[in-house]
Structures are given as structure tokens and as C-alpha cells.
Amino acid sequence: MVGAVQRGLSAEQKRDMWARWKDGQSLSEIGRALGKRASSVFGVVRLKGGFAPPARKRSEKALTLADREEISRGLVAGRPFSHIAVNLRRAPSTIGREVARNGGRIGYRAAAADDRAVECGRCPKPCCLADRKKLRTTVARKLQKQWSPEQISGWLKAEYPDDKAMQVSHETIYKSLFIQARGLLRKELSAHLRSRRLMRRASKASATGQSRGQIVDAISISQRPAEIEDRALPGHWEGDLICGSKKSYVATLVERHSRYVMLVRVKSKDSETVVRALVRRVRRLPPGLMASLTWDRGLELAQHKQFSIATDVAVYFCDPQKPWQCGSNENTNGLLRQYMPKGVDLSQYSQARLDKIATRLNTRPRKTLGFKTPAVTLASYIASTG
């Protein structure tokens, strides 16, 4: 049974996310690694302007959660502040202030007090542009002239070598542009940047080797064995995802030799959902009836390795923007529009209804099969090998 889906990113996931972002990974790569949508990762990264927040470190002088639990136990036991302070090697006034600002003797809770202390400790370092109007104005004017933050920073150091109040790093300028919560430089000024980016990218980031629109470790259709190409033997399938309105989808599978069709209901097009649905359907086939699967270039099968491990089926992919390389599936998708017109909400189709549509197609004679039906053609092969 699948557990409840966790919303948002945990603290550990955020640390992993920022480490991957600083290493130059794309949003898609990070999303797949964390099991989240790329849009969810983008929302977190965009909020911080692409800058990883500094690791927080609690002062050695501050009370810890363990200290607060000791205070809580002391309060329950009715001990005076002085007694609790001795055990913690703290001043009694420290214990008194801690208890007073967190509900008093009766309402004090260690976990709640620690969470409050963490929240109150979120005091970001003031930006030098905040209280230096002349510097802020100068930076804004240079940005309007299409100067880069690095050029502005370098020029300021050369122009005001002895005036630290008129110097600022290029990273600070970027942060002030990309993190609008600072409210220092108007968002419109970022339009003057050469890159026109919305957030900071890592220096290692590059389009080379990234997975935008790509499948990691995809095996090209050009590497598919010859016996698959000539359709001589059954067991080799083509697959695709057809889309309907309201973000609804149905996966289609077509056996290349017999043109036998299977339709699979999927709740969304994220790779984990699609792969899970395909694995369930493929496992219902007779052993050995699916030896390979050729898929269009859609990212819905990005987790093709998991599919292959679960089903022992080799997966090949069409070349980018060449869906006609899966000709059987393309033709079948055209036939399906008779039953599922374009623009219809595919979520209205139950799996039972999809099975009936597949049966209609599989029991229609096909010219390419000598007017035999896909169902009879496939059944004949299964009987001959059984």
C-alpha cells in the first residue's frame, strides 16, 4: 500500500537539493533524485533567488533542546530556578527568562520553546545596500546602462578605493536583484542583465550533459537489434502517452508483430506514476511476451531503468522529435481518436472502459495482417509456442 505523499521538501531534502543545485544539476535532475516535480524544486530555489542559504549554527552559549528538556523536568518536579541552573551550569536569571517567555512554569514545553528560539534566531545579516542610499542609487543607474554586476563592483572599487561605503560585491548585487524579499533593487532592473535570468545559477551549470528534454542513459532506437526491426517475431512493443484535457493521460502499448493493443490508465504523467502503472500491466502478460519496449522521447519514461529491473524488458527510445519511428503506435493513436476524441477528459475513462476499447481494436481485421485480427494473430503465436 502506498503511503501518504509528503508535501514540500524536508530539511534533509533541501540540503540535498542545494548541494545538487550548487553542483550544477538541472531542476529536472534534482526533481528525479528527490522524487519531486521539477516545478516543486523551482519554487524553493526561486524563492531564494538561486542562492543556497548559509548553514545555520547554534551558538555554543545558547540553550539546546536537551537543556530545555532538563528545564521542563525540573519544573515538573517543582524545583526552583536556582537548582535547575546548577545542574545546567547556567545563571538562575537565564532559566527564569527562558521560562517566563515560554509560558511560565505551567505552560513551559521544551520542544515548543526550542522551536521558538530557532525561529527568533532567523536574523539575516543586513545588506549593505539597505542603509547606503548613494551606493544603491549608483548601482541601479549602472544596471540601467546594461552594466553587469561584476563590472559595477569592479568599477566601484577602482572609483572609490578608499571608501568602503561605496563598494559592494557582485554577489550582493545579484542577491538584491533575485531575492525580491529584500526589497532593495527593483525587479525590473534584472531585465537589463545580459542573461535575463530570474535566479542565480551555479558556475558549474551548463546545458551540456543536462537532462532538459533528455532521458538519462537512454538507449537509442538505432541500437535496437535487427529482429525487432523486421517484425518477424512477436514480443517487441511500442509505447506512448496520449493526452487529454484537464491534464489527463492514457498510456498505449502496441505489439509490433500483431498490432495487439493495450491501454493503461495513468493518474498523471510523472515518471514514477507511469512506470508503476506499466509494470502492473506488463506483469499480467504471459512470460516472455514482452521482450522489448520502444518509447517516444517523453520524460514520462525517465525512470526506464526501474521499469526494466521490475519487468526484465529492454527499453529503447526514438530519436528526439522523431515520433514516426514508433509507426505502429502512431497509427494506433490515430485509431484511438475514434473512441477518445482530442480534447476529451481521459480521466473519465475507467480501466474497464479502456479494456473494452482495446478489445474493439484487437478484434478488428487489419489489412497489414491479411485481414486477420490482432487478437487472432497474437493468440496463434502464443498457441504455437505453448
Residue pairs with C-beta under 8 A, 6 or more apart in sequence:
8 40
9 17
9 34
9 36
9 40
9 41
9 44
13 34
13 36
14 44
16 33
16 34
17 30
17 34
17 41
17 44
17 45
18 52
18 53
20 29
20 30
20 33
21 30
21 45
21 50
21 52
21 202
22 52
22 202
22 204
23 202
23 204
24 201
24 202
24 203
24 204
24 205
24 206
25 33
25 205
25 210
26 205
26 210
26 211
26 212
27 38
27 41
27 42
27 45
28 38
28 210
28 211
28 212
28 299
28 302
29 210
29 211
29 216
30 38
30 41
31 37
31 38
31 40
31 41
32 211
32 216
32 271
32 302
32 303
34 41
35 272
37 270
45 199
46 198
46 199
47 181
48 179
48 199
49 174
49 175
49 177
49 178
49 179
49 180
49 199
49 200
50 178
50 197
50 199
50 200
50 201
51 174
51 175
51 178
51 179
51 199
51 200
56 121
58 64
58 121
62 117
62 121
63 71
63 90
63 94
63 98
63 114
63 117
64 114
65 110
65 111
65 114
67 88
67 90
68 98
68 110
68 111
68 113
68 114
69 110
70 84
70 87
70 88
71 84
71 88
71 95
71 98
71 99
71 108
71 110
72 108
72 109
72 110
74 83
74 84
74 87
75 84
75 99
75 105
75 108
81 92
81 95
81 96
81 99
82 92
84 95
85 91
85 92
85 94
85 95
88 95
98 113
99 105
99 108
102 108
102 109
102 112
102 113
102 116
103 109
103 112
103 113
127 172
127 175
127 176
127 182
127 184
128 135
128 168
128 172
129 135
129 136
129 139
129 168
129 172
129 173
129 176
129 184
129 185
130 136
130 182
130 184
132 165
132 166
134 166
135 156
135 165
135 166
135 167
135 168
136 184
136 185
138 156
138 166
139 152
139 168
139 173
139 185
140 185
140 186
140 189
142 151
142 152
142 155
143 149
143 152
143 173
143 177
143 185
143 189
143 192
143 193
144 189
144 192
145 192
146 192
146 194
147 155
148 170
148 193
148 194
149 170
149 171
149 173
149 174
149 177
149 193
150 170
152 168
152 170
152 173
153 167
153 168
153 169
153 170
153 173
156 166
156 167
156 168
157 167
159 166
160 166
160 167
173 185
174 200
175 182
175 200
176 182
176 184
176 185
177 185
177 187
177 189
177 190
177 193
178 190
178 197
178 198
178 199
178 200
180 187
190 196
190 197
190 198
211 302
213 297
213 299
213 320
215 297
215 299
215 301
215 302
215 304
215 317
216 302
217 305
218 304
218 317
219 314
219 315
219 316
219 317
220 316
220 317
220 319
221 294
221 316
221 317
221 318
221 319
221 325
222 319
223 316
224 292
224 294
224 316
227 233
227 236
228 236
228 256
228 292
228 294
231 256
231 257
232 257
233 257
234 255
234 256
234 257
234 258
234 289
234 378
234 381
235 255
235 257
235 288
235 289
235 290
235 291
235 292
236 255
236 256
236 257
236 290
236 291
236 292
236 293
236 294
237 253
237 254
237 255
237 256
237 290
237 292
237 293
237 294
238 253
238 254
238 256
238 293
238 294
238 295
238 326
238 327
238 328
238 329
239 251
239 252
239 253
239 254
239 278
239 293
239 294
239 295
239 296
239 301
239 326
239 329
240 251
240 252
240 295
240 296
240 298
240 323
240 326
240 329
240 330
240 333
241 249
241 250
241 251
241 252
241 266
241 269
241 274
241 296
241 298
241 300
242 249
242 250
242 251
242 252
242 333
242 336
242 340
242 346
243 249
243 269
243 346
244 250
244 340
244 343
244 344
244 345
244 346
244 347
245 343
245 344
245 345
245 346
246 345
246 347
247 268
247 269
248 345
248 346
248 347
248 348
249 266
249 268
249 269
249 274
249 300
249 346
250 263
250 264
250 265
250 266
250 340
250 346
250 349
250 354
251 263
251 264
251 265
251 266
251 274
251 277
251 278
251 300
252 261
252 262
252 263
252 264
252 329
252 332
252 333
252 336
253 261
253 262
253 263
253 264
253 278
253 281
253 293
254 260
254 261
254 262
254 328
254 329
254 332
255 261
255 374
255 378
256 328
257 377
257 378
257 381
258 369
258 374
258 377
258 378
258 381
259 328
259 332
259 366
259 368
259 369
259 374
259 377
260 362
260 374
260 375
260 377
260 378
261 332
261 358
261 361
261 362
261 374
262 281
262 358
263 336
263 354
263 355
263 357
263 358
264 277
264 278
264 281
264 351
264 354
265 277
265 349
265 350
265 351
265 354
266 273
266 274
266 277
267 273
267 277
267 347
268 274
269 298
269 300
270 300
271 299
271 300
271 301
271 302
271 303
272 303
274 300
274 301
275 301
275 303
275 304
275 306
275 307
275 310
278 307
278 311
279 307
279 310
279 311
282 290
282 311
282 313
283 310
283 311
286 382
289 382
290 311
290 313
291 313
291 314
292 313
292 314
292 315
292 316
293 307
293 313
293 314
293 315
293 316
294 315
294 316
294 317
294 318
294 325
294 326
295 301
295 304
295 315
295 316
295 317
295 318
295 326
296 317
296 318
296 323
296 326
296 329
297 317
297 318
297 319
297 320
297 321
297 323
301 307
301 315
301 317
304 315
304 317
307 313
307 315
308 314
308 315
318 325
318 326
319 325
323 330
324 330
332 361
335 361
336 357
336 361
339 357
339 360
340 346
340 349
340 357
349 357
359 375
361 374
362 373
362 374
362 375
363 373
363 374
363 375
364 373
364 374
365 371
365 372
365 373
366 372
366 373
366 374
369 377
